[in-house]
Amino acid sequence: MKQISKQLKLLFFGTFISVMGCTAQEERPNILFVLCDDLGYNDVGFNGSTDIITPELDKLANDGITFTSAYVAHPFCGPSRASILTGRYPHEMGAAFNLHSNSSMNDADNMGIPTEETYMSKVLQDAGYYTSALGKWHLGSAPKFHPNTRGFDNYYGFLGGGHNYFPAKYQKEYQKQLKAGRKEIRDYILPLEHNGKEIKETEYITDALTREAMNDIQIAATKKEPFFMYLAYNAPHVPLEAKAEDLKVFASIKDKDRRTYAAMVYAVDRGVGKIVKKLKETNQYDNTLIVFLSDNGGNFDHGANNYPLKGTKGDAWEGGYRVPMFMHYPKKLGKGLKFDFPVSSLDLYPTFVNLANGKIPKDKILDGKDIMEAVKNNTEPHKEDMIYCLRYRHGFSDVGARLGDWKITRMGNEPWRLTNITEDIHEKKNMAGRYPERLKKMVAETQKWTEGFAQPLWYYSAKDEELWKDGRMPQYNETFEVDMLTDLPTKK
């Protein structure tokens, strides 16, 4: 009898552990990460837009947490996306330039994010998540850099830095160039692909990506597996192309570019509404963390509005890399809240992986941190950490760095500026002369950060490549000089 009793206890204990394991597994959320391309800070309703309406995004933001000080790790596309998926600043892995064909280093087989860098998608895939990437990639087109080899079970989209939106138009142009014998065809008109195979799309690209997102949500529900979806809309990135029905919604906007841009944002909003409906239909809505972000600031030259921020896409001013963001997960995070402390897109990697009970490789370097507890408790996650931005230009670098309420900025060869960014979001007053020691300390800390940078693996243009080869870049010593005689505070 004692032996039977012991066996029953072991059986009960094993069953208990098994049930507890299942419960933990079930509690892991789906993660839907929606990334827009070149979306302005003020171009969504939840961030104050008055001419662009985004009712579906606003519902999610208002029922979740809006981040007023969210930053990406670089002020333009490719490097920003690399940082999101690797959890590292792009400069540290030689990826601080956009991939581009106009370089003598145009070796497609070796132009892409190093395979030594483990993407968050791979960690989540290993943790039992069904993973999908939809839309823009821009991280390398060779097989070893392809989404399917970097942790994504399913990929539907285009591998380059952008794409035209209407299939009837771009497919016609593509065929025309093929018949003409063009060896190099711009990636904006190449066929879309599904897991490495060319497909003939028939829908407006934004709508097509929404459709594929809904398909993947259904697949995950059928598999009864948690999912991670990297939904990278290319809207509202150029070319500015919108559907007639969406343009009608914004007929009152007189400026043509702004009107088309608004309609493109609205198409994303419309799509997110359909995706939410699908989540509800498949009973996955309540256990899905939805994160919305832009890859960088809006482009003033193509219809965007970053108000009240200064600057545009590509800048180290706030408008270049401070972006609209929200998290929707009322089950865990609450609703109708604002989070004003600075956060970084680098934080998404550890935050997502920890929510998924994933295991980050021991040798994996991460520059962000898990912010979930800080968000829940409304505490500052980066109290001691600076959030950086550095963009290489021809012969100099633009730099921005924030620590708490304070930000330093150097644009081109202009003097360093110090701003209390919480009081002066427009970056109008230069406080460097009033607080010289604070400026020097922050500049020195930022220069120290650059010590871990790698030589670029590729360059955006032949001019960039020439400057680096001739030793005229990166010139960090000159960039981080502080001339206190010229850093005077702006008069009130």
Phi, psi and omega in degrees: 000323179297322180295317179298317179300319180295319180295321179296320179296317180296320179296315179298317181296316179297318179297318180299314180297319180297315179296317179298321178296317179296319180298315179298321180296316182294331182282347179292129184279153162292151180234112177252110182252111182257118183243123174264167186240113179066033179278127181290153181301326184256021186255023173224147182302321183291349176250012172105006180299137179253340181251338176256121180262136180223068187299323182289317177295321181297321179300314180294316180297317182289336176264005180229221181235125177265132180259116183274343181232059179263132182238148169259168189273357179201147186274012167214174202309287189306306180300324179297316180292322177300320182292325180296311186282334179263340184075018182230154172297136185297333180296333184285344180238017176075025186240039185272001174245152171294144171295132184208149184277348184273042179231145178292348177268028183285072179248092187302330182292339182237013178252101181175169182295126184312136182290346175293339179276117179279119179288155176300328180300322180293318179296319180290323176298315179295337180274004176097013178273144168278120189245137178219144174239130183230130175105222186286137179252285173066029182234015180124138185251347179293155182310320183289344179257358186294147180308322181293341178259000182243027172103010179250120178295324184227136176224133176220120180161217181222145190273344184275196185271357179183175181199147172290159192259332184258111184305319182302325182279309186287329178292324178296316180292322178298313179296323179298316180289327176298313181295330180281355178080021179295127180278325179246116181245131182304135185294345180294343181241007178291155177298148172288166180226156174232108181051047174089353181250132179297140177229158178257101181285150179239345184257157169311132192306316180300318179293324179296318180293324176297316179302314181293326177297318178295322178297317182291326177297320178293319179299314180298320179295320179293319179288340185059040177242148173293153181235152169239121181240125175257093184263096187258083175299142173273350176285147358264034177299149176299155004287146179284102182221124183226157178285148182303319182295327178282326177297325180298328181297332185244033181300335182285345178280117186286319182292124186298314181297316180296320180297314180294317178301314180300318180295327179291320176295320180297325178296322175296313180301315178302318180295317179298324177299319179292322180295318177298319178299319180293321177299320179291320180298327182264011179058036179246356187298312186294336181250033178240123172277121177251122178242130181241137185204160169251150183286340176191184181290166180287155181263110181304328184285351183226043168093357185276163179222117180257011182309140004269016185279151176270140174100177185221179177313133178096346183272159169268358167294165182304323183295346180276329187216007170263126195229160175291141182203143168214160170238134177239111179196063186307330181303328184241331190253349185087183185214157177068033185244160173239139178243111188265349179287148180292138174227164182234151175299339176295339181284343185294321182304299181294329180293311180296314184295319179292323176297328182272002185058034179277168180246112177286129180307142184301326182268006182282124177269129177236138180261350178254188179216159176293118184256004188300314180294321179297320179294317179300321186261001182054050177242161186281116182282337184241044183301325182250004186249136174272145175252121192252160171211131175216127180237121178287134172238188181286099174091357178202178180228144170268137184225139172220145177206136182238139173224109181062237181277352190249145179223138172253146181215137168225119179251117180064223180259019176286159179298156174298146177238146175238128184228138167277097192289338178283331179265337185227070184295339179281351181057049181268322186262127176266113184261014185298318180292333181278329181230065185297324182290323177297316179300309182301318181295316182290323178294317180297320179294322179291321177296322178298323178302324183290347181296339180266009183283149178256158173298135179305137179278340175204169182230154181287327183217165177297328179295316177300314181298318180298316181298319180289319181293328180275358179081014179269003171219148008269348177052051181297324181300318178290320180301320187261017170289143178239112178260099185292339181291334181259348181270067181265148180291146177290138179292145178284000000 
